[in-house]
Amino acid sequence: MFSSIKRLLQKGKDSTVSSNDLLHDSSKALPEQTEQEAVEEIFPKISFHPLMYIEDETRYVYQFLNNELPPLQPNQLSLSAIDIEVDEEGAMVTAFIRNSLAKSILLQDVNLLLLSEERELLARKEFSLEELGELPASSSRPWRFYFERETLLKEELPKSGFQLAFDLTKNEHKLDLEPTWEAQLSDVQKEELTKLVASLPKLGENELCLHSISASLKEDGNLAATLLIRNGSKQAVNLEVLPLELFDENFEIIARGSFTLAPLTILPNTSKPWTFIFPASLVEKQEFTKWSVRIPNEQMI
């Protein structure tokens, strides 16, 4: 039993944030304290998930480790890392999720960072915490977070001094307009595009996809197709050559062609509208109602 405690003790570090920053609910904010006011210390009590079976020895170890953690102030959430296990597929980090609010909370999707003792970023991943369940008021619940190999940014991970932290950087997917579009579109059109971007399904990490907006046949026989190019990665993407195929509802080809771009830069976590003109010679079908687009050899979009 005591060997288990010794193995875990002081391996990881504590990371604390204001619950207002994470939950984005100003109604939970507390009045500011003056320098003369004493800061209340809260020691969250251990809370095990009601549906999780934990052996008595492990419960004792968790209880001991929780008692050793520093106190929290009111209105805080904390991640206290206590162990890391690395295998060929990734790394499992065990930590306490601590809540010093006077009420229970439900956490959903959160982005977590794995940091070294020197605050170097080791891994980043989004976790769904629905299975964590309701975290009682002033409680501390042990939980395990698995970082797959592809989420790790370093080959070697530290055995001690590591830290889990909430990623509080705003990660909202936004509309990005080229200057020419910015100048030509009306405020109403910009608002419609903004609402469209917000309504689309969330992109996966490093996902790049196309969304159909409109297509129309011009008097000269050319076909203009406006698409939304969506970049879900944290890196800018430069498109220099983009082959496209348009299909109707019967999967018959409307038009196909390859476009050489300047390049066209799609900023991280943004969507950019762009219109592609298919010359009349590349248009194979002039009448259609519904349509979709794909990159050849890729899924229909």
N, C-alpha and C positions, 0 to 999 in steps of 0.2 A: 504493500500500500504506500509506504513512505518513499519507496523508490520511484513510484509513479508520480508522486508530488514533486520530487526532486528533478525528475526528467522534464516536467513542464514549467517549473517555477522560474519566472523572470526571463522566459525566452523571447516573448514579444512585448510590445509597448502599447500604451493607451492612446486613443485619439478621440477627441471630444468636439462636438459642434453644438450650436444652439438649435433647439428643435424648430425654431422659426425658420432658420435657413434651410432645413431639410424638408419640413412639412409645408412650407410656404403658406402658413396660416397666421396672419398677424393677430388673430384673436387670442392666440396662446401667449402672446408677448407679456412679459412682466414689467412693472414699473422700474425705471432705472434707479439704481442705488447710489447714494452719496458715499464719499470716502469714509464718512463716520459710521455708516451703517454696517453692522456685522453681516457677513455673507453666510447664509445657511448652508450647512453641509449635509448632503444626503448620501446615505449608504444603501444603494439598491439591494434588495433581498433576492436570493437565488430563486429562479422560477424555471421549472422544467416543463417542456411541452407535455400536455396531458396524454398525448397518444404515443409518446416516445418511451420505449423501454430502456432504462439505464440501470446497470448493475449497482449494487450498494457501494462497492468500493469506488466506482467512478463518480457516483453522487458525492461521496465524501471528498474526493479530490477536487471536484468542481466547487463544492462549498468552501473548502479551504482556500482555493485560489481566488474565489470571489471576495472572501473576507480580506484578502491581502491587497485588493485594488484600492486606488485612491478614491476619496469621496467625490461626488459630483455636486455642482450647484443646481439650483432650481432651473427647470426649463432646458435641460440638456439631454443629448443622446450621445452615447459613447460606444466605440468599438475597441475592445481590449483583447488583442491577439495573445494567445497563450501557447500555440503549437503550430508547427508546419511539418508536413510529411510530403516528400517529393518522390514521385515515381516516374516511369517512362512516359506516362500519358499527361502528367501535369503536377500540380501541387495542391494539397488539401490544407487549408488554414482553419484552425479551430479558434474561435473567439467568443467573447461575451458581448451580446448586444444589450446595452444598459439604458434604462429610461428613468429620468428623474422627475418626469411630470407627475402631477397629482391625479392623473387620469390615464387610462389605458389607451394604447395607440395601435393602429394597424399600418404596417409598412408594406408597400407594394414593390414597384420596380425601382431599384437604386443602382447607381454606378459606384463600384468600389475600386479603390486603388491599393495595390500592394507596394509598400515602400520599404527601402532599406533604412538602417539607422541614420544614414546621412541624407535621408529624404530623396534618394534616387528612386525613380519610378521603375518597378520590377514587373508589374502586370496591371492591366485594367480590364474590367469585365462588368457587364450589367447582370444583376441578379434579381430574380423574382422572389420576394419574401412572403408570398401569400401562405406558403406552408408553415412559416414561422408562427402564424396565428396571431391572436391578440396579445400584445405585450402589456402585462398589467402595470398599474401605476407603481413607480419606485421599485422596479424589478430589474433583474439581470438574467438573461437567458443564454445558455451556451448554444452555439450553432456552428455548423461546418460549411465552409465555402470552398468550392473546387474550381481552380483555375486550370483550364485545359492548356496543353502545350502551346497552342497557337495564340493564346492570350498572354503568354510570358514574353517579356522583352529582354530577359537575360537568361543565359544558359545555366549559370550557377546562382543559386539562391542562398541567402544567409541562414544560418541555423539559429541565430539569436538577433535581437535588436530590430527585427522586422516589425512592420506596423500596417494595420488595415485602416483605411480612411475613406470617408464619404467624399465622392467627387461632387463638389458643389458648383462646378462650372456649368453655366447655362448651356444646354445641349439641344435647344429647339431647332428643328429643321426650318430653314428660312428660304424665302424667294430671293433669287439673285438676278438682277436685270442688267444686261449690257447697256452702256450709255445711250446707244441709239434707240433701244427699246424704252429706256427710262424717259427719253425725250418725246417719243411718239405716242406712247400709251396715255390714255386719260386716267384720272384718279379712279374712276369707276372700274376701268379695266384692270388696273393694278390691284384694286381691292378684290376683284373676282379671282385673279390669279393667286393672291395671298390666301384666300379662303380655300381654293382648290388644293394648294400645297398642304395646308393644315388638315384637310379632310382625308388625304391619301393614307394608306396603311404605312406603318412605320417600317423603315428600311432596316435590313440586317447590317451588321458591321461589315464594312468594305463592299457593300452592295452598290452596283451602278445599274440603273434600269431606265426605261423609257415609258412615258405615259402619253397616250394619244389625246390631243385636244381638238383639232379641227383639220379638215381636208376639203379642198374645193378645186374644181376644174376651171381654169382661166379660159378666156376667149381664144387665146393663141394655142390652146391645147395642152399647155403646161399644167402640172398638178402641184399645188402648194399644200404641204402637210406641216402643221404646227405641232411640235412635240414638247413635252416637258422632260428634260434630262435630269435625272435625280441621282445625286451622289451621297451615299450614306457613310462614306469613310471619313477619317480625320485628316486625309491628305487631299490636296487639290488634284484634279484629273485633267490632263491636257489631251483633247481629242484632235487628231490630225487627219485621220481617215475614218469614215464611218459608213459602212455598207448598210443599206436599209431595204426592206421588202414590205410593201403594203398588201394586205389581204382583205377580202370582203367576208361576210358572214358564212359563205360557203367554202372558205379557204381557197378561193380563186385569186390569182395574183392581179392586183390593180396596177401596181408599178414597182419597179425595182431599180436600184442604182447605187453608186458609191460616191460619197461626197468627200472632197478634200477641203479641210478647214484650216484656219489661219495660224496656230490652232485655236480651238475654242476651249477656254478654261472654265471648269466647273469647280467652284470653291468647295472646301470641306463642308459637309452637312448642309448642302443647299440644293435647290432645284432651279434650273435655268430654262426658260422657254426659247425655242429656236424654230425657225421655219425653213424647211427644205423644199427646194423647187425641183421637181422631176420634169425634165424636158419632155415634150410631146412624144419624142421617139422612144422614151422609156415607159410610157403609159400604155398598158395593155388592156385596160378596161375603163371606159368613160362613165358608165352608170353604176352607181352603188349607193347604198344607204348606210349600212354599218361597215366599219373598217377597224383594222388593228394593224400594229406594226411590229416587226421583229428584226433583229440583226440575224442575217443568215446563219444557220446552224445553231441558233439560240432559241429559247422559248418564245412563244407568241406573247406580245405585250399589249 
